[in-house]
Amino acid sequence: MTIKLPLPQEKKLTMIFRVEAGCLGPEGARHIDDFCTKMQKEFIVIDADFIHWEITPRHDKSLPEMQYQINNKTLSNDQAKKYLSLFGKTLHEFEEHLNQKIGLAIAQYMGY
């Protein structure tokens, strides 16, 4: 099956990544909004043909850290795995790569 890229917005996988303020140290609450805004700008180009990113603060601890949606409909992990497999990606590798990039971005933001 051939998929024509870039996909229209309503067919892209929305990856919601909620960042804990504590990741930015004891003063993280003061910096989390700025950090997420900067990360949103950096991530917007990653796999942009089929992924829409939402990097946001995790103010509500009842919400998952990572969440997948298509056209505002939440996907299960199995559904996200199937979607990503269409583009030669695994969910595990995708999430690991995301965590690595966020970790590096936090270190850079904090001046480490």
KOLGU-4560 file (N, C-alpha, C; in nm, 3 decimals, padded with zeros to 5 digits):
<recs>
<n_xx: 00.085 n_yy: -00.118 n_zz: 00.000 ca_xx: 00.000 ca_yy: 00.000 ca_zz: 00.000 c_xx: 00.090 c_yy: 00.124 c_zz: 00.000 mol: A seq: 1 type: MET>
<n_xx: 00.065 n_yy: 00.214 n_zz: -00.093 ca_xx: 00.139 ca_yy: 00.338 ca_zz: -00.103 c_xx: 00.059 c_yy: 00.450 c_zz: -00.037 mol: A seq: 2 type: THR>
<n_xx: 00.126 n_yy: 00.525 n_zz: 00.046 ca_xx: 00.061 ca_yy: 00.637 ca_zz: 00.115 c_xx: 00.121 c_yy: 00.765 c_zz: 00.059 mol: A seq: 3 type: ILE>
<n_xx: 00.035 n_yy: 00.853 n_zz: 00.013 ca_xx: 00.080 ca_yy: 00.980 ca_zz: -00.042 c_xx: 00.105 c_yy: 01.078 c_zz: 00.072 mol: A seq: 4 type: LYS>
<n_xx: 00.229 n_yy: 01.125 n_zz: 00.080 ca_xx: 00.268 ca_yy: 01.220 ca_zz: 00.184 c_xx: 00.287 c_yy: 01.357 c_zz: 00.123 mol: A seq: 5 type: LEU>
<n_xx: 00.265 n_yy: 01.463 n_zz: 00.195 ca_xx: 00.218 ca_yy: 01.467 ca_zz: 00.333 c_xx: 00.069 c_yy: 01.437 c_zz: 00.342 mol: A seq: 6 type: PRO>
<n_xx: 00.033 n_yy: 01.380 n_zz: 00.456 ca_xx: -00.108 ca_yy: 01.350 ca_zz: 00.481 c_xx: -00.184 c_yy: 01.478 c_zz: 00.513 mol: A seq: 7 type: LEU>
<n_xx: -00.313 n_yy: 01.481 n_zz: 00.484 ca_xx: -00.393 ca_yy: 01.595 ca_zz: 00.529 c_xx: -00.398 c_yy: 01.594 c_zz: 00.683 mol: A seq: 8 type: PRO>
<n_xx: -00.414 n_yy: 01.710 n_zz: 00.740 ca_xx: -00.410 ca_yy: 01.726 ca_zz: 00.886 c_xx: -00.501 c_yy: 01.629 c_zz: 00.960 mol: A seq: 9 type: GLN>
<n_xx: -00.620 n_yy: 01.604 n_zz: 00.907 ca_xx: -00.716 ca_yy: 01.518 ca_zz: 00.978 c_xx: -00.676 c_yy: 01.370 c_zz: 00.977 mol: A seq: 10 type: GLU>
<n_xx: -00.575 n_yy: 01.335 n_zz: 00.897 ca_xx: -00.529 ca_yy: 01.196 ca_zz: 00.894 c_xx: -00.394 c_yy: 01.176 c_zz: 00.965 mol: A seq: 11 type: LYS>
<n_xx: -00.336 n_yy: 01.287 n_zz: 01.010 ca_xx: -00.209 ca_yy: 01.279 ca_zz: 01.080 c_xx: -00.231 c_yy: 01.229 c_zz: 01.222 mol: A seq: 12 type: LYS>
<n_xx: -00.131 n_yy: 01.159 n_zz: 01.272 ca_xx: -00.132 ca_yy: 01.115 ca_zz: 01.411 c_xx: -00.091 c_yy: 01.234 c_zz: 01.497 mol: A seq: 13 type: LEU>
<n_xx: -00.179 n_yy: 01.270 n_zz: 01.589 ca_xx: -00.144 ca_yy: 01.374 ca_zz: 01.685 c_xx: -00.077 c_yy: 01.308 c_zz: 01.803 mol: A seq: 14 type: THR>
<n_xx: 00.045 n_yy: 01.349 n_zz: 01.828 ca_xx: 00.120 ca_yy: 01.298 ca_zz: 01.942 c_xx: 00.118 c_yy: 01.405 c_zz: 02.050 mol: A seq: 15 type: MET>
<n_xx: 00.046 n_yy: 01.378 n_zz: 02.157 ca_xx: 00.039 ca_yy: 01.470 ca_zz: 02.270 c_xx: 00.142 c_yy: 01.423 c_zz: 02.372 mol: A seq: 16 type: ILE>
<n_xx: 00.236 n_yy: 01.509 n_zz: 02.402 ca_xx: 00.337 ca_yy: 01.478 ca_zz: 02.503 c_xx: 00.325 c_yy: 01.583 c_zz: 02.612 mol: A seq: 17 type: PHE>
<n_xx: 00.289 n_yy: 01.538 n_zz: 02.731 ca_xx: 00.271 ca_yy: 01.628 ca_zz: 02.846 c_xx: 00.397 c_yy: 01.621 c_zz: 02.933 mol: A seq: 18 type: ARG>
<n_xx: 00.460 n_yy: 01.735 n_zz: 02.949 ca_xx: 00.587 ca_yy: 01.744 ca_zz: 03.021 c_xx: 00.563 c_yy: 01.788 c_zz: 03.165 mol: A seq: 19 type: VAL>
<n_xx: 00.621 n_yy: 01.713 n_zz: 03.258 ca_xx: 00.611 ca_yy: 01.745 ca_zz: 03.401 c_xx: 00.699 c_yy: 01.866 c_zz: 03.432 mol: A seq: 20 type: GLU>
<n_xx: 00.648 n_yy: 01.959 n_zz: 03.508 ca_xx: 00.726 ca_yy: 02.076 ca_zz: 03.549 c_xx: 00.849 c_yy: 02.035 c_zz: 03.629 mol: A seq: 21 type: ALA>
<n_xx: 00.839 n_yy: 01.928 n_zz: 03.706 ca_xx: 00.950 ca_yy: 01.882 ca_zz: 03.787 c_xx: 01.071 c_yy: 01.841 c_zz: 03.706 mol: A seq: 22 type: GLY>
<n_xx: 01.053 n_yy: 01.812 n_zz: 03.577 ca_xx: 01.166 ca_yy: 01.777 ca_zz: 03.490 c_xx: 01.263 c_yy: 01.894 c_zz: 03.476 mol: A seq: 23 type: CYS>
<n_xx: 01.215 n_yy: 02.013 n_zz: 03.505 ca_xx: 01.297 ca_yy: 02.133 ca_zz: 03.491 c_xx: 01.350 c_yy: 02.181 c_zz: 03.625 mol: A seq: 24 type: LEU>
<n_xx: 01.352 n_yy: 02.094 n_zz: 03.723 ca_xx: 01.408 ca_yy: 02.128 ca_zz: 03.853 c_xx: 01.306 c_yy: 02.191 c_zz: 03.946 mol: A seq: 25 type: GLY>
<n_xx: 01.355 n_yy: 02.237 n_zz: 04.063 ca_xx: 01.264 ca_yy: 02.289 ca_zz: 04.165 c_xx: 01.186 c_yy: 02.414 c_zz: 04.122 mol: A seq: 26 type: PRO>
<n_xx: 01.239 n_yy: 02.487 n_zz: 04.027 ca_xx: 01.170 ca_yy: 02.606 ca_zz: 03.975 c_xx: 01.097 c_yy: 02.577 c_zz: 03.844 mol: A seq: 27 type: GLU>
<n_xx: 01.076 n_yy: 02.449 n_zz: 03.816 ca_xx: 01.017 ca_yy: 02.407 ca_zz: 03.690 c_xx: 00.883 c_yy: 02.468 c_zz: 03.658 mol: A seq: 28 type: GLY>
<n_xx: 00.801 n_yy: 02.488 n_zz: 03.760 ca_xx: 00.668 ca_yy: 02.545 ca_zz: 03.738 c_xx: 00.677 c_yy: 02.684 c_zz: 03.672 mol: A seq: 29 type: ALA>
<n_xx: 00.784 n_yy: 02.757 n_zz: 03.703 ca_xx: 00.801 ca_yy: 02.890 ca_zz: 03.643 c_xx: 00.845 c_yy: 02.882 c_zz: 03.497 mol: A seq: 30 type: ARG>
<n_xx: 00.904 n_yy: 02.769 n_zz: 03.457 ca_xx: 00.964 ca_yy: 02.758 ca_zz: 03.324 c_xx: 00.889 c_yy: 02.666 c_zz: 03.228 mol: A seq: 31 type: HIS>
<n_xx: 00.796 n_yy: 02.587 n_zz: 03.279 ca_xx: 00.737 ca_yy: 02.481 ca_zz: 03.198 c_xx: 00.665 c_yy: 02.532 c_zz: 03.073 mol: A seq: 32 type: ILE>
<n_xx: 00.592 n_yy: 02.641 n_zz: 03.085 ca_xx: 00.519 ca_yy: 02.693 ca_zz: 02.969 c_xx: 00.616 c_yy: 02.739 c_zz: 02.859 mol: A seq: 33 type: ASP>
<n_xx: 00.720 n_yy: 02.810 n_zz: 02.897 ca_xx: 00.821 ca_yy: 02.856 ca_zz: 02.801 c_xx: 00.892 c_yy: 02.737 c_zz: 02.738 mol: A seq: 34 type: ASP>
<n_xx: 00.928 n_yy: 02.638 n_zz: 02.818 ca_xx: 00.995 ca_yy: 02.519 ca_zz: 02.768 c_xx: 00.908 c_yy: 02.448 c_zz: 02.664 mol: A seq: 35 type: PHE>
<n_xx: 00.782 n_yy: 02.428 n_zz: 02.696 ca_xx: 00.692 ca_yy: 02.357 ca_zz: 02.604 c_xx: 00.672 c_yy: 02.435 c_zz: 02.474 mol: A seq: 36 type: CYS>
<n_xx: 00.665 n_yy: 02.566 n_zz: 02.482 ca_xx: 00.653 ca_yy: 02.649 ca_zz: 02.362 c_xx: 00.775 c_yy: 02.631 c_zz: 02.273 mol: A seq: 37 type: THR>
<n_xx: 00.893 n_yy: 02.630 n_zz: 02.334 ca_xx: 01.016 ca_yy: 02.611 ca_zz: 02.256 c_xx: 01.020 c_yy: 02.471 c_zz: 02.196 mol: A seq: 38 type: LYS>
<n_xx: 00.980 n_yy: 02.372 n_zz: 02.271 ca_xx: 00.983 ca_yy: 02.235 ca_zz: 02.221 c_xx: 00.882 c_yy: 02.216 c_zz: 02.108 mol: A seq: 39 type: MET>
<n_xx: 00.768 n_yy: 02.279 n_zz: 02.120 ca_xx: 00.666 ca_yy: 02.270 ca_zz: 02.013 c_xx: 00.725 c_yy: 02.319 c_zz: 01.882 mol: A seq: 40 type: GLN>
<n_xx: 00.799 n_yy: 02.429 n_zz: 01.887 ca_xx: 00.860 ca_yy: 02.484 ca_zz: 01.766 c_xx: 00.966 c_yy: 02.391 c_zz: 01.709 mol: A seq: 41 type: LYS>
<n_xx: 01.040 n_yy: 02.323 n_zz: 01.795 ca_xx: 01.144 ca_yy: 02.231 ca_zz: 01.748 c_xx: 01.084 c_yy: 02.102 c_zz: 01.693 mol: A seq: 42 type: GLU>
<n_xx: 00.981 n_yy: 02.051 n_zz: 01.757 ca_xx: 00.925 ca_yy: 01.922 ca_zz: 01.719 c_xx: 00.835 c_yy: 01.930 c_zz: 01.596 mol: A seq: 43 type: PHE>
<n_xx: 00.784 n_yy: 02.046 n_zz: 01.565 ca_xx: 00.686 ca_yy: 02.060 ca_zz: 01.457 c_xx: 00.736 c_yy: 02.004 c_zz: 01.324 mol: A seq: 44 type: ILE>
<n_xx: 00.868 n_yy: 02.000 n_zz: 01.305 ca_xx: 00.923 ca_yy: 01.952 ca_zz: 01.177 c_xx: 00.953 c_yy: 01.802 c_zz: 01.176 mol: A seq: 45 type: VAL>
<n_xx: 00.950 n_yy: 01.737 n_zz: 01.292 ca_xx: 00.984 ca_yy: 01.594 ca_zz: 01.300 c_xx: 00.869 c_yy: 01.511 c_zz: 01.247 mol: A seq: 46 type: ILE>
<n_xx: 00.896 n_yy: 01.432 n_zz: 01.146 ca_xx: 00.795 ca_yy: 01.346 ca_zz: 01.082 c_xx: 00.668 c_yy: 01.424 c_zz: 01.049 mol: A seq: 47 type: ASP>
<n_xx: 00.685 n_yy: 01.547 n_zz: 01.007 ca_xx: 00.572 ca_yy: 01.637 ca_zz: 00.984 c_xx: 00.477 c_yy: 01.590 c_zz: 00.875 mol: A seq: 48 type: ALA>
<n_xx: 00.521 n_yy: 01.497 n_zz: 00.790 ca_xx: 00.433 ca_yy: 01.448 ca_zz: 00.684 c_xx: 00.317 c_yy: 01.365 c_zz: 00.739 mol: A seq: 49 type: ASP>
<n_xx: 00.336 n_yy: 01.305 n_zz: 00.858 ca_xx: 00.230 ca_yy: 01.220 ca_zz: 00.913 c_xx: 00.208 c_yy: 01.234 c_zz: 01.063 mol: A seq: 50 type: PHE>
<n_xx: 00.282 n_yy: 01.326 n_zz: 01.129 ca_xx: 00.267 ca_yy: 01.348 ca_zz: 01.272 c_xx: 00.237 c_yy: 01.496 c_zz: 01.298 mol: A seq: 51 type: ILE>
<n_xx: 00.144 n_yy: 01.520 n_zz: 01.388 ca_xx: 00.118 ca_yy: 01.654 ca_zz: 01.440 c_xx: 00.153 c_yy: 01.648 c_zz: 01.588 mol: A seq: 52 type: HIS>
<n_xx: 00.241 n_yy: 01.738 n_zz: 01.632 ca_xx: 00.290 ca_yy: 01.737 ca_zz: 01.770 c_xx: 00.214 c_yy: 01.836 c_zz: 01.857 mol: A seq: 53 type: TRP>
<n_xx: 00.191 n_yy: 01.797 n_zz: 01.980 ca_xx: 00.141 ca_yy: 01.887 ca_zz: 02.084 c_xx: 00.226 c_yy: 01.864 c_zz: 02.208 mol: A seq: 54 type: GLU>
<n_xx: 00.321 n_yy: 01.953 n_zz: 02.230 ca_xx: 00.406 ca_yy: 01.947 ca_zz: 02.348 c_xx: 00.347 c_yy: 02.046 c_zz: 02.447 mol: A seq: 55 type: ILE>
<n_xx: 00.302 n_yy: 01.996 n_zz: 02.560 ca_xx: 00.226 ca_yy: 02.078 ca_zz: 02.653 c_xx: 00.262 c_yy: 02.045 c_zz: 02.798 mol: A seq: 56 type: THR>
<n_xx: 00.246 n_yy: 02.139 n_zz: 02.889 ca_xx: 00.271 ca_yy: 02.109 ca_zz: 03.030 c_xx: 00.170 c_yy: 02.007 c_zz: 03.082 mol: A seq: 57 type: PRO>
<n_xx: 00.215 n_yy: 01.925 n_zz: 03.174 ca_xx: 00.126 ca_yy: 01.826 ca_zz: 03.236 c_xx: 00.077 c_yy: 01.882 c_zz: 03.370 mol: A seq: 58 type: ARG>
<n_xx: -00.021 n_yy: 01.971 n_zz: 03.362 ca_xx: -00.078 ca_yy: 02.030 ca_zz: 03.482 c_xx: -00.176 c_yy: 01.935 c_zz: 03.549 mol: A seq: 59 type: HIS>
<n_xx: -00.242 n_yy: 01.853 n_zz: 03.470 ca_xx: -00.341 ca_yy: 01.757 ca_zz: 03.521 c_xx: -00.277 c_yy: 01.619 c_zz: 03.525 mol: A seq: 60 type: ASP>
<n_xx: -00.244 n_yy: 01.574 n_zz: 03.645 ca_xx: -00.173 ca_yy: 01.445 ca_zz: 03.661 c_xx: -00.261 c_yy: 01.325 c_zz: 03.625 mol: A seq: 61 type: LYS>
<n_xx: -00.390 n_yy: 01.346 n_zz: 03.609 ca_xx: -00.477 ca_yy: 01.235 ca_zz: 03.572 c_xx: -00.468 c_yy: 01.204 c_zz: 03.422 mol: A seq: 62 type: SER>
<n_xx: -00.410 n_yy: 01.296 n_zz: 03.345 ca_xx: -00.393 ca_yy: 01.274 ca_zz: 03.202 c_xx: -00.263 c_yy: 01.200 c_zz: 03.177 mol: A seq: 63 type: LEU>
<n_xx: -00.260 n_yy: 01.113 n_zz: 03.076 ca_xx: -00.137 ca_yy: 01.038 ca_zz: 03.049 c_xx: -00.026 c_yy: 01.130 c_zz: 02.998 mol: A seq: 64 type: PRO>
<n_xx: 00.098 n_yy: 01.086 n_zz: 03.019 ca_xx: 00.213 ca_yy: 01.162 ca_zz: 02.972 c_xx: 00.215 c_yy: 01.165 c_zz: 02.819 mol: A seq: 65 type: GLU>
<n_xx: 00.184 n_yy: 01.051 n_zz: 02.758 ca_xx: 00.180 ca_yy: 01.042 ca_zz: 02.612 c_xx: 00.041 c_yy: 00.995 c_zz: 02.569 mol: A seq: 66 type: MET>
<n_xx: -00.009 n_yy: 01.058 n_zz: 02.466 ca_xx: -00.141 ca_yy: 01.022 ca_zz: 02.415 c_xx: -00.142 c_yy: 01.040 c_zz: 02.264 mol: A seq: 67 type: GLN>
<n_xx: -00.211 n_yy: 00.949 n_zz: 02.197 ca_xx: -00.219 ca_yy: 00.951 ca_zz: 02.051 c_xx: -00.363 c_yy: 00.973 c_zz: 02.007 mol: A seq: 68 type: TYR>
<n_xx: -00.379 n_yy: 01.057 n_zz: 01.905 ca_xx: -00.511 ca_yy: 01.085 ca_zz: 01.851 c_xx: -00.503 c_yy: 01.098 c_zz: 01.699 mol: A seq: 69 type: GLN>
<n_xx: -00.614 n_yy: 01.072 n_zz: 01.636 ca_xx: -00.633 ca_yy: 01.106 ca_zz: 01.495 c_xx: -00.767 c_yy: 01.176 c_zz: 01.487 mol: A seq: 70 type: ILE>
<n_xx: -00.764 n_yy: 01.296 n_zz: 01.432 ca_xx: -00.886 ca_yy: 01.375 ca_zz: 01.415 c_xx: -00.963 c_yy: 01.386 c_zz: 01.548 mol: A seq: 71 type: ASN>
<n_xx: -00.891 n_yy: 01.414 n_zz: 01.657 ca_xx: -00.946 ca_yy: 01.432 ca_zz: 01.793 c_xx: -01.004 c_yy: 01.305 c_zz: 01.854 mol: A seq: 72 type: ASN>
<n_xx: -00.974 n_yy: 01.189 n_zz: 01.798 ca_xx: -01.018 ca_yy: 01.063 ca_zz: 01.855 c_xx: -00.897 c_yy: 00.992 c_zz: 01.914 mol: A seq: 73 type: LYS>
<n_xx: -00.907 n_yy: 00.958 n_zz: 02.042 ca_xx: -00.796 ca_yy: 00.894 ca_zz: 02.110 c_xx: -00.776 c_yy: 00.752 c_zz: 02.061 mol: A seq: 74 type: THR>
<n_xx: -00.649 n_yy: 00.717 n_zz: 02.038 ca_xx: -00.613 ca_yy: 00.583 ca_zz: 01.993 c_xx: -00.555 c_yy: 00.503 c_zz: 02.110 mol: A seq: 75 type: LEU>
<n_xx: -00.576 n_yy: 00.374 n_zz: 02.106 ca_xx: -00.509 ca_yy: 00.285 ca_zz: 02.199 c_xx: -00.364 c_yy: 00.270 c_zz: 02.155 mol: A seq: 76 type: SER>
<n_xx: -00.280 n_yy: 00.214 n_zz: 02.240 ca_xx: -00.141 ca_yy: 00.189 ca_zz: 02.200 c_xx: -00.135 c_yy: 00.095 c_zz: 02.080 mol: A seq: 77 type: ASN>
<n_xx: -00.221 n_yy: -00.005 n_zz: 02.077 ca_xx: -00.223 ca_yy: -00.097 ca_zz: 01.963 c_xx: -00.258 c_yy: -00.025 c_zz: 01.834 mol: A seq: 78 type: ASP>
<n_xx: -00.353 n_yy: 00.066 n_zz: 01.840 ca_xx: -00.389 ca_yy: 00.143 ca_zz: 01.721 c_xx: -00.274 c_yy: 00.233 c_zz: 01.677 mol: A seq: 79 type: GLN>
<n_xx: -00.207 n_yy: 00.296 n_zz: 01.773 ca_xx: -00.092 ca_yy: 00.381 ca_zz: 01.742 c_xx: 00.020 c_yy: 00.297 c_zz: 01.680 mol: A seq: 80 type: ALA>
<n_xx: 00.042 n_yy: 00.176 n_zz: 01.732 ca_xx: 00.144 ca_yy: 00.086 ca_zz: 01.676 c_xx: 00.114 c_yy: 00.057 c_zz: 01.529 mol: A seq: 81 type: LYS>
<n_xx: -00.012 n_yy: 00.024 n_zz: 01.500 ca_xx: -00.051 ca_yy: -00.006 ca_zz: 01.362 c_xx: -00.029 c_yy: 00.115 c_zz: 01.271 mol: A seq: 82 type: LYS>
<n_xx: -00.068 n_yy: 00.231 n_zz: 01.319 ca_xx: -00.051 ca_yy: 00.353 ca_zz: 01.240 c_xx: 00.096 c_yy: 00.376 c_zz: 01.209 mol: A seq: 83 type: TYR>
<n_xx: 00.180 n_yy: 00.373 n_zz: 01.312 ca_xx: 00.323 ca_yy: 00.399 ca_zz: 01.293 c_xx: 00.389 c_yy: 00.294 c_zz: 01.205 mol: A seq: 84 type: LEU>
<n_xx: 00.340 n_yy: 00.171 n_zz: 01.210 ca_xx: 00.398 ca_yy: 00.065 ca_zz: 01.127 c_xx: 00.380 c_yy: 00.095 c_zz: 00.979 mol: A seq: 85 type: SER>
<n_xx: 00.278 n_yy: 00.172 n_zz: 00.943 ca_xx: 00.258 ca_yy: 00.211 ca_zz: 00.803 c_xx: 00.374 c_yy: 00.295 c_zz: 00.751 mol: A seq: 86 type: LEU>
<n_xx: 00.449 n_yy: 00.356 n_zz: 00.844 ca_xx: 00.560 ca_yy: 00.444 ca_zz: 00.808 c_xx: 00.694 c_yy: 00.385 c_zz: 00.850 mol: A seq: 87 type: PHE>
<n_xx: 00.693 n_yy: 00.253 n_zz: 00.877 ca_xx: 00.817 ca_yy: 00.184 ca_zz: 00.911 c_xx: 00.870 c_yy: 00.216 c_zz: 01.048 mol: A seq: 88 type: GLY>
<n_xx: 00.784 n_yy: 00.256 n_zz: 01.139 ca_xx: 00.825 ca_yy: 00.291 ca_zz: 01.275 c_xx: 00.756 c_yy: 00.200 c_zz: 01.375 mol: A seq: 89 type: LYS>
<n_xx: 00.823 n_yy: 00.176 n_zz: 01.488 ca_xx: 00.759 ca_yy: 00.103 ca_zz: 01.597 c_xx: 00.725 c_yy: 00.203 c_zz: 01.707 mol: A seq: 90 type: THR>
<n_xx: 00.623 n_yy: 00.174 n_zz: 01.783 ca_xx: 00.582 ca_yy: 00.263 ca_zz: 01.891 c_xx: 00.694 c_yy: 00.274 c_zz: 01.995 mol: A seq: 91 type: LEU>
<n_xx: 00.757 n_yy: 00.163 n_zz: 02.026 ca_xx: 00.864 ca_yy: 00.165 ca_zz: 02.125 c_xx: 00.979 c_yy: 00.256 c_zz: 02.081 mol: A seq: 92 type: HIS>
<n_xx: 01.026 n_yy: 00.239 n_zz: 01.959 ca_xx: 01.135 ca_yy: 00.323 ca_zz: 01.908 c_xx: 01.092 c_yy: 00.469 c_zz: 01.900 mol: A seq: 93 type: GLU>
<n_xx: 00.969 n_yy: 00.493 n_zz: 01.860 ca_xx: 00.916 ca_yy: 00.628 ca_zz: 01.849 c_xx: 00.917 c_yy: 00.697 c_zz: 01.986 mol: A seq: 94 type: PHE>
<n_xx: 00.868 n_yy: 00.627 n_zz: 02.088 ca_xx: 00.864 ca_yy: 00.684 ca_zz: 02.223 c_xx: 01.004 c_yy: 00.699 c_zz: 02.282 mol: A seq: 95 type: GLU>
<n_xx: 01.091 n_yy: 00.604 n_zz: 02.257 ca_xx: 01.229 ca_yy: 00.614 ca_zz: 02.305 c_xx: 01.299 c_yy: 00.736 c_zz: 02.243 mol: A seq: 96 type: GLU>
<n_xx: 01.281 n_yy: 00.754 n_zz: 02.114 ca_xx: 01.340 ca_yy: 00.868 ca_zz: 02.044 c_xx: 01.286 c_yy: 00.999 c_zz: 02.102 mol: A seq: 97 type: HIS>
<n_xx: 01.157 n_yy: 01.004 n_zz: 02.126 ca_xx: 01.094 ca_yy: 01.122 ca_zz: 02.184 c_xx: 01.152 c_yy: 01.151 c_zz: 02.322 mol: A seq: 98 type: LEU>
<n_xx: 01.162 n_yy: 01.050 n_zz: 02.406 ca_xx: 01.216 ca_yy: 01.069 ca_zz: 02.540 c_xx: 01.362 c_yy: 01.117 c_zz: 02.537 mol: A seq: 99 type: ASN>
<n_xx: 01.440 n_yy: 01.064 n_zz: 02.444 ca_xx: 01.578 ca_yy: 01.108 ca_zz: 02.430 c_xx: 01.586 c_yy: 01.254 c_zz: 02.389 mol: A seq: 100 type: GLN>
<n_xx: 01.504 n_yy: 01.292 n_zz: 02.291 ca_xx: 01.504 ca_yy: 01.432 ca_zz: 02.244 c_xx: 01.459 c_yy: 01.526 c_zz: 02.354 mol: A seq: 101 type: LYS>
<n_xx: 01.357 n_yy: 01.487 n_zz: 02.429 ca_xx: 01.310 ca_yy: 01.572 ca_zz: 02.539 c_xx: 01.418 c_yy: 01.582 c_zz: 02.646 mol: A seq: 102 type: ILE>
<n_xx: 01.483 n_yy: 01.470 n_zz: 02.677 ca_xx: 01.590 ca_yy: 01.472 ca_zz: 02.776 c_xx: 01.703 c_yy: 01.565 c_zz: 02.736 mol: A seq: 103 type: GLY>
<n_xx: 01.745 n_yy: 01.558 n_zz: 02.611 ca_xx: 01.850 ca_yy: 01.648 ca_zz: 02.562 c_xx: 01.803 c_yy: 01.793 c_zz: 02.565 mol: A seq: 104 type: LEU>
<n_xx: 01.677 n_yy: 01.815 n_zz: 02.528 ca_xx: 01.623 ca_yy: 01.951 ca_zz: 02.528 c_xx: 01.617 c_yy: 02.008 c_zz: 02.670 mol: A seq: 105 type: ALA>
<n_xx: 01.583 n_yy: 01.924 n_zz: 02.767 ca_xx: 01.579 ca_yy: 01.969 ca_zz: 02.906 c_xx: 01.720 c_yy: 02.008 c_zz: 02.951 mol: A seq: 106 type: ILE>
<n_xx: 01.817 n_yy: 01.923 n_zz: 02.919 ca_xx: 01.956 ca_yy: 01.952 ca_zz: 02.957 c_xx: 02.003 c_yy: 02.082 c_zz: 02.894 mol: A seq: 107 type: ALA>
<n_xx: 01.971 n_yy: 02.103 n_zz: 02.767 ca_xx: 02.010 ca_yy: 02.223 ca_zz: 02.698 c_xx: 01.939 c_yy: 02.346 c_zz: 02.759 mol: A seq: 108 type: GLN>
<n_xx: 01.810 n_yy: 02.333 n_zz: 02.785 ca_xx: 01.731 ca_yy: 02.442 ca_zz: 02.843 c_xx: 01.785 c_yy: 02.481 c_zz: 02.980 mol: A seq: 109 type: TYR>
<n_xx: 01.825 n_yy: 02.379 n_zz: 03.057 ca_xx: 01.875 ca_yy: 02.403 ca_zz: 03.192 c_xx: 02.020 c_yy: 02.447 c_zz: 03.193 mol: A seq: 110 type: MET>
<n_xx: 02.086 n_yy: 02.442 n_zz: 03.078 ca_xx: 02.224 ca_yy: 02.487 ca_zz: 03.067 c_xx: 02.325 c_yy: 02.385 c_zz: 03.113 mol: A seq: 111 type: GLY>
<n_xx: 02.289 n_yy: 02.258 n_zz: 03.107 ca_xx: 02.383 ca_yy: 02.151 ca_zz: 03.148 c_xx: 02.481 c_yy: 02.122 c_zz: 03.038 mol: A seq: 112 type: TYR>
</recs>
